[in-house]
Amino acid sequence: MHSFTPRGVCSQRIDIDLDGDTIREVTFTGGCDGNLKAIGKLVQGQSVDEVVALLEGNTCGRRSTSCADQLCLGLREAQQAG
């Protein structure tokens, strides 16, 4: 399990569990509870590359990032640590 600290968003931590390059589980602490639980379910079983291609650069309101965008950074970090 890899813990990532997002920046510039409401969530405070993203816990990422990978099996090679496949996402086993993602959980968010803080942020928009329902939406972030849904993201965790949607990315489960997907490859890191597929999820990053889909979500990288997503913004939230006036912010230049989002929890989904920060997840991409966390996934890459977890992949490198793995």
Secondary structure per residue as TSV (DSSP state, phi and psi in degrees):
chain	resnum	aa	ss	phi	psi
A	1	M	-	360.0	131.8
A	2	H	E	-114.5	131.0
A	3	S	E	-103.7	129.2
A	4	F	E	-119.4	135.7
A	5	T	-	-99.9	107.1
A	6	P	-	-72.4	157.7
A	7	R	S	-126.6	140.1
A	8	G	S	79.9	14.4
A	9	V	S	-135.4	174.3
A	10	C	S	-76.8	-32.3
A	11	S	E	-68.7	148.0
A	12	Q	E	-104.6	-20.9
A	13	R	E	-157.1	145.6
A	14	I	E	-125.6	120.4
A	15	D	E	-99.4	128.0
A	16	I	E	-126.1	128.9
A	17	D	E	-120.6	116.3
A	18	L	E	-110.3	151.2
A	19	D	E	-119.2	92.4
A	20	G	T	68.5	-119.6
A	21	D	T	-103.5	10.6
A	22	T	E	-102.7	135.8
A	23	I	E	-79.5	117.9
A	24	R	E	-85.4	-45.7
A	25	E	E	-159.3	144.4
A	26	V	E	-135.1	128.7
A	27	T	E	-131.4	140.4
A	28	F	E	-107.4	144.9
A	29	T	E	-112.1	123.6
A	30	G	E	83.4	176.6
A	31	G	S	86.2	-163.9
A	32	C	-	-79.7	95.7
A	33	D	H	-49.0	-55.0
A	34	G	H	-63.4	-45.7
A	35	N	H	-64.5	-40.3
A	36	L	H	-74.7	-31.9
A	37	K	H	-63.4	-40.5
A	38	A	H	-63.8	-43.4
A	39	I	H	-59.3	-44.5
A	40	G	H	-56.5	-42.2
A	41	K	H	-69.1	-40.5
A	42	L	H	-67.7	-32.9
A	43	V	H	-87.5	-13.9
A	44	Q	T	-59.8	128.8
A	45	G	T	86.1	-6.0
A	46	Q	-	-89.2	159.7
A	47	S	B	-81.3	152.1
A	48	V	H	-56.4	-45.2
A	49	D	H	-61.4	-40.5
A	50	E	H	-64.0	-45.2
A	51	V	H	-67.4	-42.4
A	52	V	H	-63.6	-42.0
A	53	A	H	-61.4	-33.6
A	54	L	H	-82.2	-40.0
A	55	L	H	-106.2	-18.4
A	56	E	T	-60.4	132.2
A	57	G	T	90.8	-4.0
A	58	N	-	-62.4	137.4
A	59	T	-	-113.4	166.8
A	60	C	-	-130.3	111.9
A	61	G	T	58.2	-130.4
A	62	R	T	-85.8	-5.4
A	63	R	S	-70.2	151.7
A	64	S	S	-86.5	3.5
A	65	T	-	-144.0	-179.9
A	66	S	-	-153.3	172.6
A	67	C	H	-61.6	-37.0
A	68	A	H	-65.3	-41.5
A	69	D	H	-65.2	-42.2
A	70	Q	H	-65.9	-33.9
A	71	L	H	-57.6	-41.1
A	72	C	H	-59.4	-43.2
A	73	L	H	-63.2	-42.4
A	74	G	H	-64.6	-39.9
A	75	L	H	-62.5	-44.0
A	76	R	H	-63.7	-41.8
A	77	E	H	-63.1	-44.7
A	78	A	H	-63.7	-38.1
A	79	Q	H	-62.9	-43.6
A	80	Q	H	-69.5	-34.2
A	81	A	H	-74.5	-23.8
A	82	G	-	-66.3	360.0
